[in-house]
C-alpha cells in the first residue's frame, strides 16, 4: 500500500512538471518539437539497405563470371563495374582532393548457377578493361531503365543494288532502314557519317558499296556490335494499264524529245499509274567475328502516280535533289519503305529471341501473276471502291429506290461526272457448319451518277434496281461504290 501511494505521488509530480513546461513554451512549438524527435527516431531506427556487391571471378573471351549466386541475382539483372577515382594532390597545398569514381562497364546477367553467375559486357569493347578481382554492384531499377548502354550498337551499310553500277540508290535505302531501326527504339544506331562512309566517295566506286573487310575494321574501331547490310534486287517498275516497263517508256520518251531523261531530272513526262515491286535481302553481321548471324528477305509493292524521269533516275542510282526524301516520293521508294518497315521488325524479333530460323523469308509476291488482265481489272476495281458515308431518301414512301448519296472517293481516285458507277453488296449464305453468315460473292444493287465531285468526296443520286427497293431508314452499311 505504501508503494502505491509513492507511485501516485511521483506520477502527480511528473504531470505538474510537464504542465509547467507547457506554460513556459508555446504549445505549437512543443508539438513541432515532439514530431521532429519522433521522425528523427524513425530515421535512426531504419537502416538503408546495402547495395548488392560482387566480384569478378574470371574473364574468358566475351564472358564474365561473377561470385553472385542464384539467391542474389537473376537472369536479366544489370550491374556496373566502377573504377575507384582515387585522389588528386593539390600541387601547391598538397591537399588530397577526392576524385569521382568512373563506371567502366555494364554487365547483364545471362546465366545463374548455385555458386556463381555469368554475364555479358556492354559496350562489348569494355571487356578488355576488366579483370578478376574487380568489384561490381547491382544497378537500381531506375538506373537500368535510363541507361542506353545495354542496347545493341548497330550500323547500316549502304545496300548493294544488283541493277546499278555504283550510284546513290543503296545509300537512300540504307538511310530509310536506319530511320526504321531508330524508330524501333531498342538499338543504339550509329550514323554512317560517324563511320566515315561518305556518300559521294563510295557512290562513284564500281559497285557503290565499301569493301567488307574495311567495313568490319571501321566497325570495331567505332564500337559497333553489328552491321546490317544486304542486297536490293532490281525493282520491277511498270505502267499498270499497259504493263510496259518504265525503261521502255523512258526510251520512247527520249526518242520523241531528243534528250536523255533522268540526267537532269527536269522532264515532266508522267504516266497515269506506276507499279513498283521491290525485293530486299538483309544480313546481320557480327562485327567482331564477321559471322552472318541472321538473314531476312521481304518483297513489297506500291502503286501510284509518279514522274517517270524521277523514278528512272532513282533506279539508275543517280543523285536526287532532296536525297532519301525525294526517293521516298517515288513509287519505288514507297514500296521500299513498306519492305523496310517489316524487315526492321524481323531484325528486332531476332534480337529478342522470337525467330526460330536464321534465314527468314517474309512476304513473297508472285511476279508471274502481276500485271495480267484479271489482276489489273481487280486492282482497278479496288482502287475505285468507295464507301458510302451519307445516304438520304429522296421520297417519303415506305419503300424507295432513289437516295442522295455521298462517298469517300473523288477526283484523286479517278471519279468524274461523265459516267454512271455501280453500287454493290455482298451476297451472304449461312454456314451449315458454324451457322454464321458467310460472304458468298457480290451483287450489283444499283447505279449512281455523281453531280458534284471534289478531291476526296463525291455527291450524287443512287438509283436502286426495282427488286432492291429499301426502307428509307436503312443504312446500307455493307454496300460500296465501284466500277
Secondary structure, DSSP 4 states (H G I P E B T S, - for coil): -HHHHHHHHHHHHHHHHHHHHHHHS-HHHHHHHHHHHHHHHHHHHS-PPPPPEEEEEEEETTEEEES--TTT--TT-EEEEEE---EEE-TTT--EEE---EEEEEEEEEEE-SS-EEEEEESGGGGGG--TT-EEEEPPHHHHHH--TTSEEEEEPPPEETT-SSSSHHHHHHHHHHHHHHHHTSEEEEPTTTTT--HHHHTTSSSSS--HHHHHHHHHHTT--EEEEEEEEEEEEEETTT--BHHHHHHHHHHHHSS-TTSSS----EEEEEEEEEEEEEEEEETTT--EEEEEEEEEEEEEEEEHHHHHHHHTTPPPTTTHHHHHTSHHHHHHHHHHHHHHHHHHHHHTT--S-SEEE-----GGGTT-HHHHHHHHHHHH-EEEEEEEESS-SSEESEEEEEES--GGGT--SSSEEEEEEEEEEE-TTT--EEEEEEEEEEEEEEEEE-SS-EEEEEEE-GGG-EETT---TT-EEE-
